[in-house]
Structures are given as structure tokens and as C-alpha cells.
Amino acid sequence: MPATSAPRTYSAGFWLMCLSSFFFFMSFNMLLPELPAYLTRLGGGEYKGFIIALFTLTAGISRPFSGKLADTVGRIPVMVFGSLVCFICGFFYPWTTTVAGFLALRLLHGFSTGFKPTGTAAFIADIIPLERRGEAMGLLGVAGSLGMAAGPAVGPLITAATSLNTLFYCSSGLALLSLAVQGTMTETLPQAQRQKFSWSLLRLNWGEILEPQVMAPALVTLLCLFPFGAILTVVPDQSEALGLADHSKGLFYTCYTLASLVVRLLAGRASDTYGRVPVLRWSTALMVVALAILMLADNSVPLFLGSAVLFGLATGLNSPTLYAWTIDLSHPERRGRAVATMYIALEAGIGLGALLGGWLFSNQVARLPYVHGLSMALTLVALVYLLVGVRAKQPVA
């Protein structure tokens, strides 16, 4: 009956997971508008591309381990470890006063997203029925989007009102809140599959690194997340070049994330109704348009922010659909590995986008169109693949 379906679908555990994700994503995203300038003050301005690239490198490397542990030790221990790393790293940023120390901490910080989202997605897949997965992933994305919107908006305000060190400690505190919420949850991995942690579980063979069943969504994820890594790297400088004041450096992120939030709320069930691949075709096409506008926005704030809105709308459709498609194609006993495979692709896309975007940019504003043009070209490849190279497969129950 409809009256009882919703409560069973969206339990207290689901909403607590959304709250935990909100705190987690806000924690490390609130740092992003301030880190490029902070690294420049440390004397490492030429390493701006490494701010995101190093973070995503360790996130990607850790995915096979977090996926295996989520399928053997449990979803919650994997999430707890990720939030704990985020808490520790936020606390130690004020103590890193050299470029090498800062980059090492960014490398360590990446383990947080290598673990927490993997456990989260597997946990949600365990408690949400197939016919509501797209909607559930959209709602989980709303929580993450709120954190991603609030973080970059609030971060510069905290820094301006207090100090950069206070911002770092606030980031650490939010990760601690995420950790506390997870302590109220009940493990969803069946008891028969659970093992006690041992170091032998960290030994991987090739078959445990990537899940072959989900390579199609993984490829689309890699191509569509490249632009995000590039944008994270160059948009703070592009904002300054357009004359946006210090307190408005996060405005692009806010417009992008709020647009993503709106579409997740209004179209969360789109892929449940129309299919994963058809929705991805439209969302990827919209992403191509958004990047084309961003490429032309070198002298226009309205175009700059308009591209942020379109990019947010595209991502709001794209992201939960990729999550749901990945879970559809995965076997329940290898769900953690399947989610980890998608996240490896995600981190590879973001990391390559940040690294190549930073290299192409080289602190020269005139080169920004080349960065966004490369992002648009790779997204166009994803669109062509979705149009001619993919046919929807039947999901695994």
C-alpha cells in the first residue's frame, strides 16, 4: 500500500545516512575556495593542480580495499574509517607550514573519500528496493549537494571573520559529527558474510580490483567527472579574474550545487521511470552545452554563473543515475566491489581533470578556454558512447 511503502523505503537509517553525508561533504568542500591561495602563500603556486589530484589519487587507490572490506568486514567500519581520516586531516592542516607537508596531507586526506562514500553507497543499496534506487540515490545526493553548497559558501566567510586555522578546525569538527551519526546505525552486511578484520584482507588479486559487470557506467563516470576535477582546480582563479570578491569566490560552486540540488529533488525518480541510459544521454548532452558556455565565459560573470547552473543541472541528473546503474548491474555479494569500481573511475576522472587542467592553465587566465574545451571534448566522447555503444542491461535484483 502507498501509505506504508514510503516509511519502509526511507527508514531512520536512510535519513541518518543522509545527515552523515551532509556533514562529511561539507567538511572537506569548505576548504576548496581557500586552498589554492593558501598553497600559493606557502610558495607552491605552481602545484595548484595537485590540490585535487593528490586527494583523488589516494581516494582511487584505496577504492579496491574499501570495496573488499565493505563486502567482508562491513559497511559501517568502512564509513567510520573514512570519516576518521577526514577528522584527523582537518585538525592537522594548521600545522603544515611547508609545500611538501601540505601536499602530503592532501595525499592522506584522500583516503577519507576512498572509504566513506563506498560504504555509504553499499549501505543504501542494502536497504532500498530496486524500483526506488534512482530516487534514493538522488535524495542521498541532495544531502551531499547541500554539504557541497554550504561548504564553499561558508568557508570563505569563516576565514574572513576569524582565520584560516579556524576554518581547518571547523572542517575537522564537521567530520567528527559525521562520525558520531554513523555510531547510531545498524550494520546491513549479512552476518554470514562478515569477517573479522585481518591484514590478509588487504591482499588483492586482479579480480578484486575491478568489477567487470560495471565497466560501462565506470567509463561514463570517468569521462564525465574529468570536467569536475578541472573546474575545481581553475574556477577559483577564474572567479578572481572576473572580479568576484573574496567572499564571492565560492559563488560558482554554490550556483552549481544548488542547481544540482533542485534537479535531484524534482527529477530524482527520472531514471527509475525512463531508464538509466536514456537519462544519462540527456544529462551528458546538457553537460556538453554547459562546458561550451563556460569556455566562452572568460569576460562575462552572467555566462560564468549560467554555466555553473547548467553544469549543476546536468550533474544532478547524471550522478544518481550512474550510482543506480552501477548497483543495478552488480551482484549483491560483490556490491561493495562494484561501487568501488565506479568510484575508482570517478577519482581517476577528477584527478586527471585536476592534473591536466592545472597543467594547461599554468596560472595564465588566457588559457582557461583550453581547459574547458578539453573537458567538453571528453564529455562529448561519453555522449557518443552512450548513444552508439551502450544498451541498457537488466538489473540484478
Buried (B, 14 or more C-beta within 10 A) or exposed (E): EEEEEEEEBBEEBBEBBBBBBBBBBBBBBBBBBBBBBBBBEBEBEBBBBBBBBBBBBBBBBBBBBBBBBBBBBBBBBBBBBBBBBBBBBBBBBBEBEEBEBBBEBBBBBBBBBBBBBBBBBBBBBBBBEBEBBBBBBBBBBBBBBBBBBBBBBBBBBBBEEEEBEEBBBBBBBBBBBBBEBBEEBEBBBEEEEEEEEEEEBEEEEEEBBBBEBBBBBBBBBBBBBBBBBBBBBBBBBBBBBBEBEBBBBBBBBBBBBBBBBBBBBEBBBBBBEBBBBBBBBBBBBBBBBBBBBBBEBBEEBEBBBBBBBBBBBBBBBBBBBBBBBBBBBBEBEBBBBBBBBBBBBBBBBBBBBBBBBBBBBEEEBEBBBBBBBBBBEBBBBBBEBBEEEBEBEEBBE
